Amino acid sequence: MEEVGIRVDQDQLRAFGVKLKEETERMYEELIEEVPSKVKRRHADKKNGLSFGRREFVQDILFSKEGFGLDPIVFTKSTRRLSDDRKVPSVSTKDHLPYFDDVPWVTTFIEWSKYHNMRNKYVGMKPTCSPRRTGGAASKKST
C-alpha cells in the first residue's frame, strides 16, 4: 500500500460525504434547538457564535447556570492545577463528556462531534495523489 497506494471509489466517498453532511446538519439543528435561549443570545453576536467548535460556547451550554448547570469533573491541562475559580472545564468528547452520558444532549453532542470530525478530516479530504501509478513495485514492468 505504501508503494502503490490504494484505490478509492470517489463516487462512493462523495455519496458518503453527502450522507454525513446531512446527518451532521440534522444533529446540529436538534442540538441547537435544545440549547437554552439565554446561552444562545449570549453567543449569537460573536464571530462563529453558535458553533460547537467554539469551546466557550460548549462550556457555557454545559456548565453555566443558564445552561445545563453540570458540575465539571475534568479541567484543561493548563488550568487543572490552578485555584478552583481559575480552572477551565474541559469539553473533550474523549476525556470529560463521557462522564455525562446520562444527559441526552451530551450523548448526541459526542455523536455529532465524531461525525463532524470524520467528515472534515477523512471524507471531505481532496485526493493528494493522481489516480495514476506512483512508480512503486506494482508499476514496474517485468522483463
KARA-V598569 format. One record per run of one state. SS is the DSSP state (alpha for helix, beta for strand, coil for the rest). FROM is the first residue (numbers start at 1). TO is the last residue. If there is no record, write none. Layout:
ss & from & to
SS & FROM & TO
SS & FROM & TO
//
This chain:
ss & from & to
coil & 1 & 9
alpha & 10 & 34
coil & 35 & 36
alpha & 37 & 44
coil & 45 & 54
alpha & 55 & 63
coil & 64 & 74
beta & 75 & 75
coil & 76 & 83
alpha & 84 & 86
coil & 87 & 88
beta & 89 & 89
coil & 90 & 96
alpha & 97 & 100
coil & 101 & 103
alpha & 104 & 123
coil & 124 & 136
alpha & 137 & 139
coil & 140 & 143
//
